Amino acid sequence: ERVRAAPDETIEQLPRFLAALDGARGWRRRFLASLLPDGLPPPPARAWLALEAAVKTELPPLLAELSSPAAAAAPPANPTALLLSLASCYVDPPPQHAARAAEALLASGVPQLLLQRRIGAGERGDADASAEWSWLLRACCRHRTVLSFCSRVPALLAAIRSSAHLSSRGAERLTWLWSLAVERRQPPLKGDAEVEAEALVALQAACSAAAPLPAEADGGTADTDEHLRARSERALCVLELLETLRRTAAGALPPQLLLLSPAGSPLWAAVQEFGAGARVE
């Protein structure tokens, strides 16, 4: 709150606070992370620049720690959680610094490390899978350059398909497939019919599972309690998908690409068909 209420004071006093914590790197990181809470609007532009400069100095040693075999012997503060908190500075920048933030994020090496960890994890789960997949998706939804970079990593699709976390998070998985299908259609890539077909099949399955069963001849309903629960879960999945699409359309992919491009329009048509059916019901 103080950062947002008094940005000039933040700019002036931040170096002094960080200098006071110079011998305690863990506390410096936690202090900076506390200034970048999730779910709040980005700080004013001048304050963000001061925070970004401080974050930029902290990320390289933290990345080195996470990349080393000794990372398993983690300190009390979860280093992955700290990394994602600090790097969120680049995911939620003030609008006028979005291009700078995207370039700095790729230059930081954070997306590359997370991709390496998720691809290397294969089918096995780990404590960081949920946070890392969700953070990567946020970054891709926000920045076209990050999405473009990720779309060119050949092993990413296999990692998405085998991820236990994404198999239980239908909206995230659908957003990954949808955004990759659209981005891979952009030059110099020639598109990926397999990804587009997979995204459409998965989306149609989610929408179909959320639809009611046909009414029986006696005027009753064929829905059981079990099916109603499944319908509710799938309907929530579609609603979550719509929210991530809204964020993507406001960030990485404009609506004309996300919804109306050759790759996006069949997917959007499936969502609209589901919406029309829900209104009729």
N, C-alpha and C positions, 0 to 999 in steps of 0.2 A: 504494500500500500504506500509505503514511504517513497519508493522508487517512482511510482506514478504521480504521487501528490507533489513531490519536490524533486523533479529530475535534475535541476541545476545543483542542488545540494548533493545528490548522488554522484554526479560527475566530479564534484569538488572533493568529496570525502572518500570515495571508493578506493583510490590509491592508498590513502592513509590506513584504512581498515585492512586492506590486503597486505600492506607492509608490516602491520602489527602481527599478522599471522604468517609471516615469511618462513618461520622455522617449523610450522605445522601445516604441511601441505594438505593433509586430510581435512583439517578444519577450513582451510582456504576454499577447497572444493565444495564442502558442504555449505559454507557461507554463500558462495556464488550460486549454488543450486537453489538455495532458499530464496534468492532474488528472481528466480525464473520458474515460478510455480505453474503447473499445468492448469488449463482451464480458464486462465485470465487473459484479457487482451494484452498485446505486446506493449512494453513501456514506450514512452515518448521517444522520438527518433534520437535525440542527443544522448539520452540515458542509455538507449540500446547500444549505441556506438561505444560507450564507455564499458558496458558489460561485455560486448563482443570482443573488445581488445583484451579484457581480462580472461575470458573463456579461451581465447586463442592461445594464450600462454599455458593454460592448464591441460589442454587436450593431448598434446604430444606425449608427455610422460605417462598420462593415464592410459592412452592407447598402447604404449610400450608395455605397461604392466599387464594389461589384459591379453596382449599377444604372447606373453612369456609363459613358460611352463609353470612358473611360480604363481600364476594367477589363481590356481586352485586353492592355494593357501591364502584366501582373501582376507583382508583386514575386516574389522567389525562392520564398517560401512560397505555395503555392496558396491563394488567398483563398477559393475554394469549399470546399476541404477544411477550412480553418479554420472557416468558417461552420458547416458540418455538424457538426464536432467540438464547437464551443461550444454549438450549439443542441441537441445530444444531451442536454444537461443537462435539457431539458424532456421528452425522449422517454423517458428512463429515470429518473424521479424515485423517491424512496421512496414506498411505497404511500399513506401518509397525506397526501402532498402532490400526488397525481395530479391532482385537480381544479384546484388552483392552477397546476400546470405546464401543463395543457391551455389554460387561459385565457391564461397568460403567453405561451405559444407562439404562439397566434393573434394576440395583441396585438403580438408582436415583429415581425410582417411576414415572417418567414422562409417559412412555407408559401406565402404569397401570391407572394413573389418566385420561388420554385421552380416553382410552377404557371405563372407568366408565362413563365419561361424554357423550360419543357418544352413548353408549348402553342405558344410562338413559334418553337420549333425546327423544327416540322413533321416532315417525314420525314428531314431531314438529321441525321446523327449529330454528336456533339461529345464532347470529352474528359470532360465532366462529366455526360453523360447517365446513365451507369450509376449513379454515386454519388447523383445527385439523385433519380432514380426510386426507387431502393432506400430512400433516406432518407425520402422522402415516404410510401412504403408503410409503413415502420416506424411513422411518426407516426400514420398512419391506423389501423393495427392496434392501436396503444396507446391512442389517445384518441378517444372517440366524437364529441366536438365538432369535432375536426379532420376526421374522416371525413365528418361531416355537412356541414361547410363545403365540402369538396372535391366531394361528391356534387351540390352545387348549382351547380357551374361547368359551363356547357353545353359548352364546348369540350374538356373533359377527356377525354371518351370518344373523340373524334376523335384526340386526341393519343395515347391508349393504343393505338388501332388502327393508327396510322401509325408508332409508335415502333420503330426498328430494334432498340433494346436489348430491349424487351419481347417482340418477335417471337422473339428467341433465348433468352428467359428465361420458359419456359412457366409455371412455378409462380407467378412474380410477376404475369404477365398474368392468369392464372386467379384469383389472389387479388384483384386489382383488380376484375375483372368480378364476382366473387362478392360481395365486400363492397359494391360500389356497387349491385348488384341488390337486396341485402337492405336497405340503408339507404334507397334510393329508395322502398321500400314503406312507410316510416314517415311518419306525418303530419308536416307538411301536404302532402307529396308524395303522389301517387296511384300511384306505381309506374311501371315502365318495362318493358313486356313485351318490347321489342326487346333490352334489356340482359340480361334474364333468359334469353331464348332463346339469345342469343349465348354467354352463360356456359355454358349447358347443352350446346350443340353443341361448344364448345371442350373442355369437360371430358370429354364422351363420346368425342371424337376422341382425346384423350390416353389415356384408359383403354383404348380399343379398340386403339390402336397398341401399348400395353404388353402386350396379351394374346397368348398363343401362337396360331400358325396351327393349323388342324385337322390331326390326324394323317392321314397317307396310308393308303391301303388295305392296303399291305403291312406296316403296323405301324410304319413309320418316321415321321419328323417332317418337316413341310413347312418348318420353320424353316431359313433360310440364315444364314450368318455375318452378312450385312448386316442381316437382319431381327432377329437376336439383339441386335446392337448398338443398333438402333432401339428394340427392346423395353426394353433396359436403360436407355436414355436416358429413355424415357417413364415407366418405373417410378420412376426417380429423381425425375422431375418430379412425379409423384403423391405421393411421399414428402415432397418439399420443400413441396408444397401442404399436406399434413397438418400439417407443422410450423408454417407460417404461420397456418393455421387455429387451431392450438392457442394461438398467441400472441394472435390476434385474440379468441378466446373468453375469454382471461384479461384482455383489455383493453377494446377498443372495443365488441364485440358479444357479449353473453352467449350461451351455447350455444342457448338456446331461440329466439333470433332468428337466429343464424348458421346453425344446422343444422335447426331444426324449424319455422321460419316458412314462409309460403306461397312466398316466393322461395327460401329456403334448402333446404327439404326435398327438392325434386327433384334438386338438386345433391348433397346428402348421400346420397341414394339411389343415385346413379350411382357415388359413391365406395365405398359399401358393396357394391354389385354387383361392382365391380372387386376389392375385398378378398375377397369370397367366392370369386370365380373363381381368385384367386391362391392361396388356401388349398387349393382342390380340386387345382390343378396341383401 
